[in-house]
Amino acid sequence: MLSKPLGVSLRFCEPDAKFFFVAFWARYGAEAPKPSSLKQLAEELRLSAQAVSKAVAQLVEMAVLRVVTQPEGKGRPKCAYSVSKSVQVELREVEERELIHLDLIEQVLGGERIRAIWPGWTSDPQVASEPRARLQGEKRVAPVRTGQLSLANRLLLMILLSRADPFGIVRGLSSKEICLLTGMDGAALKQRLRRLTELGFIRRQIPGVASPIFTEKLKSIYLLNLNHLQLSPDRDVVCTAVHQGFDDPAIDCKFMPSVRFDRDSFLKRLEHLTPVSVLRLLRRAPNHVFDQLEFFICDCVSGFLSRCWVEADPVSWRKKVRGVDVTVKERVVAFFRVPMFDPKGKPVLDHDEIVDFFQRLMFDLADEFVRRFSQLLTVSFAEARYILVPAHMPIGHQCIALLILRSAGSDIANHWTITKGVGEPVVTCVSREVDIPLELREKSGLLTSARAPE
């Protein structure tokens, strides 16, 4: 029932009015069952009287809502509220979507006080009450205020949740479409996405990009934090596993962070390890191209491991699996535009060398995850559903993370941290993701740090 009001575009409707419209439809459908005052309407929808009054006035003016006054004795008259026939027709034409996270959407919609709490907030009163200013470069940043989340931000969050997969990943939703669904302009959308990221509702936002490197325009990707305390106050939705490795001093000079570093070195005529054809292809690529590549690589590796990682022992893995499978190879070939050009002078680049490089990189990353997460013996990765969390480019892979769906029949989401130094790995289990140290969540890609370098 909620997918249609969330999916309808009400032209020139402000975000707060759209939120009221969704709340009205969710509670009453097309028509309120009995006449009521604005105050009674606000109480039933758990909204402020001021917000309801303003939203009703705008929706009536837009012919979205019909209000018929019905005087009843003394005092202010009550009104009958109903959605206009034309909007009901529009709603019938909206595609019905399965809402995987309906309970979280209802929590955001119906929660009387959805608080704007910062990502380090826990149930521990002492920790929760600390102001905890953060660092951004060399400057102190004021702590995120802990008031209520605005109706506009709640609407945006519901729209994103309505398009999220079981892990909380939103893809294929353009900024233009979000603006139409929320009534925000581009500048307001960027500001509110940044706000939701600062508060930890969005783990990560990867901007879309139109680049001659790829076969098609890549839309923005949003990784939502389904375990946020304001979305799932009683229990977490997905499990997480975080590995912090200190046994490989060169780990931050591998994979996509190494490619980005080599590209910058190549432009400065310095030494590099990445093939020249790859660096020439990425010569003028903005930073978010590398973020999109990292997500694509992690997505390919997640699928590859789900098909091929059946042995818990990394030695057995290496004996049986020597390279990526056909599915990954086909995805890599289809991802890049052909022919491949160096943007400087437009010479054609070696297609096979570039494709082979990314296929090898994917296998090396898969091997790294198998080596490190094989130390987590309590999870059967041959049976679990999981995805790799993309790394922040400037941070690297010393800390890496997985999102894991709860096993069938389990009501509890466990969270594991593995710390590996020179000795045996140390595994810790906690019941809520928020109990994992904030710095570790930021370094592993589960959250975006306010001080993360570009």
N, C-alpha and C positions, 0 to 999 in steps of 0.2 A: 504493500500500500504506500510505502514511503518513497519507492523508487520513482514514481511518476511525478509527485510534486518537487522532488529534488532535481529531476531531469527536465522539467519544463523551463523554458526561457521566458520570463516576464519582462518585456522590453521597458526600459527606463524605470525599472523598479529598484529601489535602494536595498542594500543587503538586509537591513533590519526588517523592512517590510516583507522581504522574501522569507526570512526566518519565521515571522509571524504567520505567513501563508502556509508554510510547511507544518508548523505546529497546529494551526487551525484544522488543516486537512487530516492530519494524523489523528486528531482527537474526535472530530465530528464528521469527517467526510465532506460532502458538498454543502451541508446545511447544519447549523447548530440546532439541537433538538428543541430548544425553548428560548423565548426572548430573554435577554439579560442586559444588564448595564455594562459599560466598559470596565468598571471595577470588577464585576463578577467574571467577566470574560478573562481579564488579566489573572485573576486568582485561579481559575480553572486551567489556564495555560501556563501558570507559574512564571509569568512575565510581569514586569513593572507596568503600572497603569499608564505611565508616561509613554513607554515604548509602544504599548498597545494602541493608545489614542493616536499617536503619530502614524503608525502603520495602517490602521483602519482608514484614516483620512486619505492617505496616499493611495491605497488600494481601491477605495471608492472613486477617487478622482480618475484612476486608470481603468475603471469599469471592470476590475477584477473581482471586487466584492460588492454585493448588494446589501444595503441596510434599509430595513423598513421599520419605521417608528411605530410602536404600539403602546399608547398611553394607558396607564393603569392607576387610576386614582391620583392621589397627591404625590408630590416628589418628581424627580426626574423620570422621564419616560424610559421604558426598556425598548430594546431593538431586536429584531430578528435578523440574523446574519446568514448569508448564503453566498456561495461562489457563483459567479455569473455563468450563464449557459455557454457563452463563447469560450470561456476558460475551461469549462468542463469538457468541451469538444477538443481543445488543445491537449488536455490531460489524457484523453482516450487515445490520442495519436502518438503519445510518448511511448517509446519502447519499454516494455516491462523488463527490469533487470533483476537478477538474483542478488540479493544483498547478503553477502557472506558474513558481514559484520553488523547485522541488524541490531544486535543487543548493544553494541558500542554506539551506533547512531542514535538509538533511543536514549542511551545514557546522556549523550551530548544534547539531544533535543529536550528531554524532559527533566534533566537535572536542574534543580532550582538555582544551585550555586556551583557552576563549573569554574573552579578556581584556576587562576593563572599562576601556577606554581613552577618554580625553576627545576631543572633536571636533577639537581642534587637533593631534592626534598625526599625525606623518608618518613616512616611512621614514628621514628624516634623523636620525641618532643624537643630534646636538646639540639639535635642536628637540624631539625626543621625550623627552629627559631633563630638560628645563626644567620646574620645578614649576608655573610659570605660574598663579598665583592670579588670579582674575578679580574684577571689581568688580560689586557688586549695590547700586545706589544709591550711597551714600557709604562703604559698608563693603567690606572685603576678604573675599572668599569663599575658603575653603580649596579647593585644587585637587582635582579628582575623582581618587580613588585608582585606581591601575592594577592592581588585583588581578584575580581571576577573576570572571566574570559568574556570579551564583548560578543554581542549577538552576531556581528559580521564575521568574527573569527570562528565562532561556533558553526555558522553556516558553511564557511569554507572547509572546515574540518569534516563536516558531514558529507559534503560533496566528494571530498577525497576518499573518505571511508567507503562511500557507495561504489567507488570504482577500484577498490583495493583487492588484491588477491589474498589468499590465506596468510601469507607472510607480511602483508601490509604494503606491498609494492604497487604503486599506481603508475601505469604506463599508457601511452596512447591518448592522453588527455592534454590538449594544447592549452596554452595560456588564454588564447582567444575564446575557447569554449568555456573555460572556467569563468572568465569575465562575463560571458552571456548568462551563465547559470547563477552567478552570485550578484550581478548588478554592479560589480566593481570595475573601475578603470585599471589600466595596466600598472600605473604607479601605486595605486592602493593595493593591488594584488601582490606586488613585490614586497611592499612593506608588511603586509599581513603574513605572507609566507615566511618572511624573515622572523617575524614575531613568534610564529608557531614553532619555528626551528629553535629559536633561543629558549623557548619554554620546554623543548623536548618532545612536543607532540609529533613533530617531523624529525626523524633521525637525520635525514640527508635530502637535499634537493640537488639534482643534477640538471643543469639548464639544457634546453634543447639547442640544436645547432643545425644550420643549413650549410653544408660544406661539400665541395667537389670531391672530397675524399670518399664519401659514402654514396651508396646507390640511391638513397632517399633522405629526405629531411628527418632528423631525429628529434622527436618530441621530448619535452622535459620528463624526468622520472622523479617520483617522490617515494621515499622510504618512510612509512609511517611507524610510529612507536605505539603498537597496539598494547604494550604493557604499561603505558603511562598511568599513574595512579588515578588521574581524573577520568580516564577512559574505562579502566578495569580496576576499580577500587578493591575488590575482594580477592581476585586471583589474576595471574598473568595469562595471556592468551597463547604466546609462543615461548618455547624454551630458547635459551642462548648458551653458546659455548665460546669462551674467550681463551685464546692461547697467547701467553706472553713468553717469548723465547729469548734467552740470553746466551745461547750456545752457538750462535752463528753471527760473528761480528760483521759479516758482509750482507746481512739480510736486507738492509735498507738500500742496497745498491743492486737490487734484482727486480725483475718484472717491470710493470709499467712505470713506476717511479724512476727506474734506471733509464728507460727510454726517454722520458721527459728531460731528465738531467743530461743525457747524451745529446738530445736535440739542441738544448741550450749551449752545450759545449761545442757542437758542430757549427752553430752560428757564430761562435767566437773563435773558430778555427783551432779548437783545442782537441785533445785526444778523446776518443770515444770507442765503445765496444759494439754498439748497435750497428747493423749494416747501413751503409751510406744510403741505399735506396729507400729504406724506411725513414731515415732522417730527412731526406729530401722531400718525401711525400708529406711529412709533418712540418715542413719548414715554417709555414705561416699559420699553423694551427693554434687557435686560442687555447687557454688552459682547460676550458670545459670540454674540448675535444678529447683530451686525455682522460677526463672523468667519464665521458661516454664510452671510450674504449675500455676503461677499467671495468665498468658495469657490464659491457658486452662480454668481455673475457670471463668475468666471474659467472655470468649467466650460462655461458657455454660450458665452463668447467663444472658448474653445479649439475647440469644435465649429464655430462660425461661421467662424473663420479657416481651418480645415481644408477647409471647403466653398468658400470664396470668395477666399482669398488665393492667387492664381495668378500674379500679377505681382510680380516682385521690386522694381520701382520704386514707391515710395509715391505718386508723382504719378499713375501709371496706376491704382493702387488707388483713389484718391479719385475719379478720373473714372468708374470703372466701378461702384463700390460706394458708395451714398449712405445706406444704413441697414441695420439687421439684417434677416435673412431671416425667412420665415414660421416656420421651426422655432424660432428664438429667441423670436419673439413668442408662440407657443403655449406654450412652456415658462414664460415669465414670467407669463402669464395663469393657468396651472395651479398656479404656485408659491404664489400669495397667496390667502388665504381671502376669499370673497365672501359678504356685503358686508364692506367694510373699515370698522372703527370706530376712533374716537379713544377710548382707554381711560378718558379723563376725561369722564364724562358720556354716553358711548356715542353721540355723533352719527355719522351715516354720512358717510364721506369720499368725495372724488371719485376713483372707481376708475380712470377713464380717465387722469386726470392722473398718478396714481401709476405706472400701468403704462407710460405714455409716458416718464416720467422715467427709469425703470430701463432701458427699451429704448435711450434716447439715451445713458445712461451706459455701457451695454455697447458701443455702437458707438464712443463716444469712447475707451474703453479699448482696443478692437480697433485703432483708428486709431493710438493711442499705441504699441502693440507693433509694428505694421507700420512706423511711422516709425523706431523705434529699432533693431529687429532686421533691417531691410533693410540696415543697415550691415555685417551679417555675410554676406559674399558667398560663403563656402565651404559654406553650407547651402542646399539647395533646399527652401524651406518648402512649395512646391506638392506635393512628393513625400514629405516627412518626416512622421512621426507625432510629435506634441509636445503638451504641455499647459502652460498658464500656471501658475506657482507663485503662490498667493495671498499678498498682502502682509500684513505685520504692521500692524494698524491704527495704532498710535502712531508707526510709522516712515515710512509712506508709500511712494511709488513712485520715489524718486530712483534706487534700485537695484531692478531687476526681473529675473526669471529665468524660463527655460523648461527643462523636462525633455524631452529628445528621445531617442527610441528609436534604437539603432544601425541603420544601413542594412543591408539584407539582404546577407549574405556578409561583413560586417565583424566582425572579432573585437576591434576596438579602439574604446573609447568616448573620444571627444575632448571637451575642455571649453574653452569660449571665454569670455573676458572682453572686453567692449567698453567703453572709457572715452571719453566724448564731452564735450569742453569747447568752447571757442570755435573751435578749429581742426578738423582732420580727426580722425575717430575712430581710436583706437589699439586694435587687436585683438591679443590674446595667446592662444595655445593651449597647454594643458598636457595631460598624459596621465592624470592622476588628479585627481578632484575635490578631494581633500585638499590639493592644491597651490594651489588658489585661496585667497587670504588669508581667514582665519577671519572677520574683521570683515565682509568683503564677502559671505560666505555667510550670515552672520546678518542683514545688512541687506536682502538680496534675498529672504529667506524660505526659503532652503535649509536653515537651521538656526534653532532657537529660542535666543536669547541668554539667559544666566542673569541678565542685568541688564536684560532688556527690560521696559519699563514696562507696566502693565496698561491 
